[in-house]
Amino acid sequence: MALHKPPCVLVVDDDAGTRMFVTTMLAAAGFSTLEAELLEDAETIICKCSADLVLLDIHLPDGSGFDLCRRLQSSGITGSLPIIFISADDDTDTKVRAFEEGGVDYVTKPL
C-alpha cells in the first residue's frame, strides 16, 4: 500500500508570528510545511525540496518577494510552482503587480 504524501507549502515571511500561525493552520489541515525568513533561504529550500505551493511575503529583509517570484517563474524547473502573495499592502497597484509578476492569488494580512 502506497503512503500518501501530503502537499508541502513553503511559508516565506520575516515575521515569526505570521509563519507560526500559517504553518500551524496548514498542519492542522493536513499539509506539510517548510519555513523561510529570507529570500535566500527560500530559494535554497525550493532547490532542495519539492514544495507544492509557496506563500510569499512581498517585503523581506533581503529583497522583494516580487523578485523571487519572477526568478521562480522564469525557471524551467520551478516555472509552474504556484505562488500566493501574503502582504499587509492593501493597495490595488500592489495587488495588480503581484498577479503581473506571476502570483496566482493575493492574501492581505492580518490573516
C-alpha positions as a Markdown table, in Angstrom:
| # | Residue | x | y | z |
|---|---|---|---|---|
| 1 | Met | 0.0 | 0.0 | 0.0 |
| 2 | Ala | 1.4 | 3.4 | -1.1 |
| 3 | Leu | 1.7 | 6.1 | 1.6 |
| 4 | His | 0.0 | 9.4 | 0.7 |
| 5 | Lys | 2.4 | 12.3 | 0.9 |
| 6 | Pro | 0.6 | 15.5 | 2.0 |
| 7 | Pro | 1.1 | 18.6 | -0.2 |
| 8 | Cys | 4.0 | 20.7 | 1.0 |
| 9 | Val | 3.7 | 24.5 | 1.5 |
| 10 | Leu | 6.7 | 26.8 | 1.9 |
| 11 | Val | 5.8 | 29.8 | 4.0 |
| 12 | Val | 8.2 | 32.8 | 3.4 |
| 13 | Asp | 7.7 | 35.6 | 5.8 |
| 14 | Asp | 10.1 | 37.6 | 8.0 |
| 15 | Asp | 7.6 | 37.7 | 10.9 |
| 16 | Ala | 7.9 | 34.7 | 13.1 |
| 17 | Gly | 4.4 | 35.1 | 14.4 |
| 18 | Thr | 2.9 | 35.0 | 10.9 |
| 19 | Arg | 5.0 | 32.0 | 10.0 |
| 20 | Met | 3.9 | 30.1 | 13.1 |
| 21 | Phe | 0.2 | 31.0 | 12.6 |
| 22 | Val | 0.2 | 29.9 | 9.0 |
| 23 | Thr | 2.2 | 26.7 | 9.5 |
| 24 | Thr | 0.0 | 25.7 | 12.4 |
| 25 | Met | -3.2 | 26.2 | 10.4 |
| 26 | Leu | -1.8 | 24.4 | 7.4 |
| 27 | Ala | -0.5 | 21.5 | 9.6 |
| 28 | Ala | -4.0 | 21.2 | 11.2 |
| 29 | Ala | -5.4 | 21.0 | 7.7 |
| 30 | Gly | -3.1 | 18.1 | 6.8 |
| 31 | Phe | -0.4 | 19.9 | 4.8 |
| 32 | Ser | 3.3 | 19.6 | 5.5 |
| 33 | Thr | 5.1 | 22.9 | 5.8 |
| 34 | Leu | 8.5 | 24.4 | 5.4 |
| 35 | Glu | 9.5 | 27.9 | 6.6 |
| 36 | Ala | 11.9 | 30.6 | 5.4 |
| 37 | Glu | 12.6 | 34.1 | 6.8 |
| 38 | Leu | 14.7 | 35.3 | 3.9 |
| 39 | Leu | 14.5 | 35.1 | 0.1 |
| 40 | Glu | 18.0 | 33.4 | 0.1 |
| 41 | Asp | 16.7 | 30.7 | 2.4 |
| 42 | Ala | 13.5 | 30.3 | 0.4 |
| 43 | Glu | 15.5 | 29.7 | -2.8 |
| 44 | Thr | 17.7 | 27.1 | -1.1 |
| 45 | Ile | 14.7 | 25.3 | 0.2 |
| 46 | Ile | 12.9 | 25.4 | -3.2 |
| 47 | Cys | 16.0 | 24.0 | -4.9 |
| 48 | Lys | 16.5 | 21.1 | -2.3 |
| 49 | Cys | 12.8 | 20.3 | -1.5 |
| 50 | Ser | 9.7 | 19.8 | -3.6 |
| 51 | Ala | 7.3 | 22.4 | -2.3 |
| 52 | Asp | 3.8 | 22.3 | -4.0 |
| 53 | Leu | 3.0 | 25.9 | -3.1 |
| 54 | Val | 4.7 | 29.0 | -1.9 |
| 55 | Leu | 3.1 | 31.6 | 0.4 |
| 56 | Leu | 5.3 | 34.6 | -0.1 |
| 57 | Asp | 5.5 | 37.9 | 1.7 |
| 58 | Ile | 6.4 | 40.9 | -0.5 |
| 59 | His | 8.7 | 42.8 | 1.9 |
| 60 | Leu | 11.5 | 40.8 | 3.2 |
| 61 | Pro | 14.8 | 41.9 | 4.8 |
| 62 | Asp | 16.9 | 40.7 | 1.8 |
| 63 | Gly | 14.7 | 41.9 | -1.0 |
| 64 | Ser | 11.3 | 41.8 | -2.6 |
| 65 | Gly | 9.1 | 38.7 | -2.9 |
| 66 | Phe | 8.3 | 40.0 | -6.4 |
| 67 | Asp | 11.9 | 39.4 | -7.4 |
| 68 | Leu | 11.8 | 35.8 | -6.1 |
| 69 | Cys | 8.5 | 35.1 | -7.8 |
| 70 | Arg | 9.9 | 36.4 | -11.2 |
| 71 | Arg | 13.0 | 34.2 | -10.8 |
| 72 | Leu | 11.0 | 31.1 | -10.0 |
| 73 | Gln | 8.5 | 31.8 | -12.8 |
| 74 | Ser | 11.3 | 32.1 | -15.4 |
| 75 | Ser | 12.9 | 28.8 | -14.4 |
| 76 | Gly | 12.1 | 25.6 | -16.3 |
| 77 | Ile | 12.2 | 23.7 | -13.0 |
| 78 | Thr | 10.0 | 26.0 | -10.8 |
| 79 | Gly | 8.1 | 27.9 | -13.5 |
| 80 | Ser | 4.8 | 26.1 | -12.7 |
| 81 | Leu | 5.2 | 26.4 | -8.9 |
| 82 | Pro | 2.1 | 28.3 | -7.7 |
| 83 | Ile | 2.9 | 31.4 | -5.6 |
| 84 | Ile | 0.3 | 33.1 | -3.3 |
| 85 | Phe | 1.5 | 36.5 | -2.1 |
| 86 | Ile | 0.7 | 37.4 | 1.6 |
| 87 | Ser | 1.2 | 41.0 | 2.5 |
| 88 | Ala | -0.1 | 43.9 | 4.6 |
| 89 | Asp | -0.1 | 46.0 | 1.4 |
| 90 | Asp | -3.8 | 46.5 | 0.6 |
| 91 | Asp | -3.5 | 48.9 | -2.3 |
| 92 | Thr | -4.7 | 48.0 | -5.8 |
| 93 | Asp | -1.4 | 48.7 | -7.5 |
| 94 | Thr | 0.5 | 46.2 | -5.4 |
| 95 | Lys | -2.2 | 43.5 | -5.8 |
| 96 | Val | -2.2 | 44.0 | -9.6 |
| 97 | Arg | 1.6 | 43.8 | -9.7 |
| 98 | Ala | 1.5 | 40.6 | -7.7 |
| 99 | Phe | -0.5 | 39.0 | -10.5 |
| 100 | Glu | 1.6 | 40.5 | -13.2 |
| 101 | Glu | 4.7 | 39.0 | -11.5 |
| 102 | Gly | 3.2 | 35.6 | -11.7 |
| 103 | Gly | 1.3 | 35.2 | -8.4 |
| 104 | Val | -1.8 | 33.0 | -8.5 |
| 105 | Asp | -3.5 | 34.8 | -5.6 |
| 106 | Tyr | -3.1 | 37.6 | -3.0 |
| 107 | Val | -4.0 | 37.4 | 0.6 |
| 108 | Thr | -4.0 | 40.6 | 2.8 |
| 109 | Lys | -2.6 | 40.5 | 6.3 |
| 110 | Pro | -3.6 | 40.2 | 9.0 |
| 111 | Leu | -4.7 | 36.7 | 8.1 |
